Amino acid sequence: MKKYEAVFILDIRKADDEGASFCKELSEFIESLGGKMEAAIPMGRKQFTYEINKRRAGLYFDFVFTLGADKVREIKEKYKLDARVLRNLILIYDRPENAGEVKLNFD
C-alpha cells in the first residue's frame, strides 16, 4: 500500500455543512477499499483565478491516506461525475518523514 495525498475542490452551493459530510463519505469509501485515512484537512473557501463551471470560489480539502495502487482509480471514477466536486487531484505522498510542516504567508 502506498501513501497518497488528494486535493478536492467542492462546489460551495452543493456541499452541505461546509463539506463535513463529504469528508466522512470519502473516509468511509477509502476504508471500504481497504485503505486508511490519515488526515482530512479543510483548507477553507478560496477564490478562483478564473471561473470553474460558472463558480468563482470553492471549498478546498486536503486528504492524506494509504491505499493500494490499483484502488486509486476507483476513487477518481467515483468522484469524476459527482456534482459536488469541481476539481480533484490525487498524488503519491512523497514528503520526507523528518521534514516539518512549512507554512507560507503571502500576505
NUBA-692131 format. One record per residue: residue number from 1; residue in three letters; x, z, y of N, C-alpha, C in turn. Coordinates in nm, 2 decimals. Atoms other than C-alpha are relative to their C-alpha. Layout:
N
NUM,Ala,X,Z,Y,X,Z,Y,X,Z,Y
...
This chain:
107
1,Met,0.08,0.00,-0.12,0.00,0.00,0.00,0.09,0.00,0.12
2,Lys,-0.08,0.01,-0.13,0.12,-0.09,0.35,-0.08,0.08,0.11
3,Lys,0.05,-0.07,-0.12,0.06,0.08,0.68,-0.03,-0.11,0.10
4,Tyr,0.04,0.10,-0.10,-0.14,-0.13,0.94,-0.05,0.07,0.12
5,Glu,0.06,-0.04,-0.13,-0.24,-0.10,1.30,-0.10,-0.11,0.04
6,Ala,0.10,0.09,-0.04,-0.56,-0.26,1.42,-0.06,0.04,0.14
7,Val,0.06,-0.02,-0.13,-0.69,-0.30,1.77,-0.13,-0.08,0.01
8,Phe,0.13,0.06,-0.01,-1.06,-0.37,1.82,-0.05,0.01,0.14
9,Ile,0.07,0.00,-0.13,-1.24,-0.46,2.14,-0.15,-0.02,-0.02
10,Leu,0.15,0.00,0.03,-1.61,-0.37,2.13,-0.07,-0.04,0.13
11,Asp,0.09,0.03,-0.11,-1.89,-0.51,2.35,-0.07,0.13,0.05
12,Ile,0.06,-0.12,-0.06,-2.00,-0.23,2.58,-0.15,0.01,-0.02
13,Arg,0.14,0.01,0.01,-2.36,-0.34,2.57,-0.06,0.02,-0.14
14,Lys,0.05,-0.01,0.13,-2.38,-0.34,2.19,0.06,0.12,-0.08
15,Ala,-0.06,-0.12,0.06,-2.16,-0.04,2.10,-0.07,0.12,0.04
16,Asp,0.07,-0.13,-0.03,-2.38,0.27,2.08,0.10,0.11,0.00
17,Asp,-0.07,-0.12,-0.01,-2.24,0.61,2.16,0.16,-0.02,0.02
18,Glu,-0.14,0.02,-0.04,-1.91,0.48,2.31,0.09,-0.04,-0.13
19,Gly,-0.07,0.05,0.11,-1.81,0.33,1.97,0.03,0.10,-0.11
20,Ala,-0.03,-0.11,0.10,-1.81,0.66,1.77,-0.06,-0.05,-0.14
21,Ser,0.05,0.04,0.13,-2.04,0.51,1.50,0.08,-0.12,-0.06
22,Phe,-0.08,0.11,0.05,-1.82,0.20,1.48,0.13,0.06,-0.07
23,Cys,-0.12,-0.06,0.05,-1.51,0.42,1.42,-0.03,0.06,-0.14
24,Lys,0.04,-0.06,0.13,-1.70,0.61,1.14,-0.02,-0.10,-0.10
25,Glu,0.03,0.11,0.10,-1.82,0.29,0.98,0.13,-0.07,-0.05
26,Leu,-0.12,0.06,0.04,-1.47,0.14,0.98,0.08,0.09,-0.09
27,Ser,-0.07,-0.09,0.09,-1.32,0.45,0.83,-0.06,0.01,-0.14
28,Glu,0.06,0.00,0.14,-1.57,0.46,0.55,0.02,-0.13,-0.07
29,Phe,-0.02,0.12,0.06,-1.52,0.09,0.49,0.14,-0.01,-0.06
30,Ile,-0.14,0.00,0.05,-1.14,0.13,0.46,0.01,0.09,-0.12
31,Glu,0.00,-0.09,0.11,-1.19,0.43,0.23,-0.06,-0.06,-0.13
32,Ser,0.07,0.07,0.11,-1.43,0.22,0.01,0.09,-0.11,-0.06
33,Leu,-0.09,0.10,0.05,-1.15,-0.04,-0.02,0.12,0.07,-0.07
34,Gly,-0.11,-0.07,0.06,-0.91,0.23,-0.15,0.11,0.04,0.10
35,Gly,-0.10,-0.03,-0.10,-0.73,0.29,0.18,-0.02,0.14,0.06
36,Lys,0.01,-0.13,-0.07,-0.68,0.59,0.41,0.02,-0.02,0.15
37,Met,-0.01,0.00,-0.14,-0.75,0.61,0.78,0.09,0.11,0.05
38,Glu,-0.10,-0.10,-0.05,-0.46,0.79,0.95,-0.03,0.04,0.15
39,Ala,0.03,-0.03,-0.14,-0.56,0.77,1.32,-0.10,-0.10,0.05
40,Ala,0.09,0.08,-0.07,-0.85,0.64,1.53,0.01,0.04,0.14
41,Ile,-0.03,-0.04,-0.13,-0.76,0.64,1.89,-0.08,-0.08,0.10
42,Pro,0.08,0.07,-0.11,-1.02,0.55,2.16,0.09,-0.02,0.12
43,Met,-0.08,0.03,-0.12,-0.84,0.38,2.45,-0.08,-0.02,0.12
44,Gly,0.08,0.00,-0.11,-1.14,0.37,2.67,-0.05,-0.14,0.04
45,Arg,0.05,0.12,-0.06,-1.31,0.10,2.88,0.11,-0.06,0.09
46,Lys,-0.10,0.08,-0.08,-1.08,-0.17,3.03,-0.06,-0.13,0.04
47,Gln,0.05,0.12,-0.06,-1.15,-0.46,3.25,0.09,-0.12,-0.06
48,Phe,-0.07,0.12,0.05,-1.06,-0.81,3.11,0.06,-0.08,0.12
49,Thr,-0.06,0.09,-0.10,-0.83,-1.05,3.30,-0.09,-0.12,0.01
50,Tyr,0.10,0.11,-0.01,-1.08,-1.33,3.21,-0.12,0.04,-0.09
51,Glu,0.12,-0.03,0.08,-1.43,-1.32,3.06,0.01,-0.04,-0.14
52,Ile,0.01,0.03,0.14,-1.48,-1.30,2.69,-0.15,0.01,-0.04
53,Asn,0.15,0.01,0.03,-1.83,-1.41,2.58,-0.09,0.05,0.11
54,Lys,0.08,-0.04,-0.13,-1.96,-1.36,2.94,0.01,0.15,0.02
55,Arg,-0.02,-0.14,-0.03,-1.83,-1.00,2.94,0.13,0.02,0.08
56,Arg,-0.12,-0.02,-0.09,-1.59,-0.86,3.20,0.08,0.13,-0.04
57,Ala,-0.06,-0.12,0.04,-1.50,-0.53,3.02,-0.03,0.03,-0.15
58,Gly,0.03,-0.04,0.14,-1.48,-0.38,2.67,0.06,0.13,-0.03
59,Leu,-0.05,-0.12,0.05,-1.42,-0.07,2.47,0.12,-0.03,-0.09
60,Tyr,-0.12,0.02,0.08,-1.07,-0.06,2.32,0.02,0.12,-0.10
61,Phe,-0.03,-0.10,0.11,-0.99,0.12,1.99,0.13,-0.04,-0.07
62,Asp,-0.12,0.02,0.08,-0.66,0.16,1.81,-0.01,0.08,-0.13
63,Phe,0.02,-0.07,0.13,-0.67,0.24,1.44,0.14,-0.02,-0.08
64,Val,-0.11,0.01,0.09,-0.38,0.32,1.20,-0.05,0.04,-0.13
65,Phe,0.05,-0.03,0.13,-0.45,0.31,0.83,0.10,-0.06,-0.10
66,Thr,-0.07,0.06,0.11,-0.29,0.24,0.49,-0.10,-0.07,-0.09
67,Leu,0.09,0.08,0.08,-0.44,-0.02,0.27,0.08,-0.11,-0.08
68,Gly,-0.06,0.11,0.08,-0.35,-0.28,0.00,0.00,-0.13,0.08
69,Ala,-0.01,0.12,-0.07,-0.23,-0.61,0.14,-0.11,-0.10,-0.03
70,Asp,0.11,0.09,0.03,-0.50,-0.80,-0.04,-0.13,0.04,0.05
71,Lys,0.13,-0.05,-0.05,-0.78,-0.59,0.11,-0.01,-0.02,0.15
72,Val,0.00,0.02,-0.15,-0.69,-0.66,0.48,-0.09,-0.12,0.04
73,Arg,0.08,0.12,-0.02,-0.86,-1.00,0.46,-0.15,0.04,0.00
74,Glu,0.14,-0.05,0.01,-1.19,-0.82,0.37,-0.05,0.06,0.14
75,Ile,0.03,-0.06,-0.13,-1.18,-0.62,0.70,-0.02,-0.11,0.10
76,Lys,0.01,0.11,-0.10,-1.12,-0.94,0.90,-0.13,-0.08,-0.02
77,Glu,0.12,0.07,0.03,-1.40,-1.12,0.73,-0.13,0.07,0.04
78,Lys,0.12,-0.08,-0.03,-1.65,-0.84,0.77,-0.03,0.01,0.15
79,Tyr,0.02,-0.02,-0.14,-1.59,-0.79,1.14,0.01,-0.13,0.09
80,Lys,-0.01,0.13,-0.07,-1.54,-1.16,1.23,-0.13,-0.04,0.06
81,Leu,0.14,0.04,-0.05,-1.92,-1.21,1.27,-0.08,0.12,0.05
82,Asp,0.07,-0.12,-0.05,-2.01,-0.86,1.39,-0.02,-0.02,0.15
83,Ala,0.03,0.02,-0.15,-2.18,-0.88,1.73,0.06,0.10,0.09
84,Arg,-0.06,-0.10,-0.09,-2.03,-0.56,1.85,0.15,-0.03,0.03
85,Val,-0.14,0.03,-0.01,-1.67,-0.69,1.81,0.03,-0.13,0.08
86,Leu,-0.04,0.12,-0.08,-1.54,-0.92,2.08,0.13,-0.06,-0.05
87,Arg,-0.13,0.04,0.05,-1.18,-0.93,1.95,0.06,0.10,-0.09
88,Asn,-0.08,-0.10,0.09,-0.96,-0.77,1.68,0.13,-0.06,-0.04
89,Leu,-0.14,0.04,0.04,-0.60,-0.78,1.58,0.05,0.10,-0.10
90,Ile,-0.06,-0.09,0.10,-0.45,-0.63,1.26,0.14,-0.04,-0.02
91,Leu,-0.15,0.02,0.02,-0.07,-0.60,1.23,0.05,0.10,-0.09
92,Ile,-0.07,-0.09,0.08,0.17,-0.44,1.00,0.06,0.10,0.09
93,Tyr,-0.05,-0.11,-0.09,0.27,-0.10,1.15,0.14,0.02,-0.04
94,Asp,-0.14,-0.01,0.03,0.64,-0.10,1.17,0.08,0.08,0.10
95,Arg,-0.07,-0.09,-0.09,0.73,0.17,1.42,0.09,0.09,-0.08
96,Pro,-0.08,-0.10,0.07,1.02,0.39,1.31,-0.06,0.13,0.00
97,Glu,0.06,-0.13,0.02,0.91,0.73,1.19,0.06,0.10,0.10
98,Asn,-0.06,-0.09,-0.09,1.16,0.91,1.42,-0.02,-0.03,0.15
99,Ala,0.03,0.04,-0.14,1.05,0.73,1.74,-0.12,0.07,0.05
100,Gly,0.11,-0.07,-0.06,0.84,0.93,1.97,-0.10,-0.10,0.07
101,Glu,0.10,0.09,-0.06,0.53,0.80,2.14,0.05,-0.03,0.14
102,Val,-0.04,0.05,-0.13,0.61,0.60,2.45,-0.12,-0.02,0.09
103,Lys,0.12,0.02,-0.09,0.36,0.62,2.74,0.05,-0.07,0.12
104,Leu,-0.04,0.08,-0.12,0.39,0.36,3.01,-0.10,0.03,0.11
105,Asn,0.09,-0.02,-0.11,0.24,0.42,3.35,0.02,-0.12,0.10
106,Phe,-0.01,0.11,-0.08,0.17,0.11,3.55,-0.07,0.02,0.14
107,Asp,0.06,-0.03,-0.13,0.01,0.28,3.85,0.09,-0.01,0.12
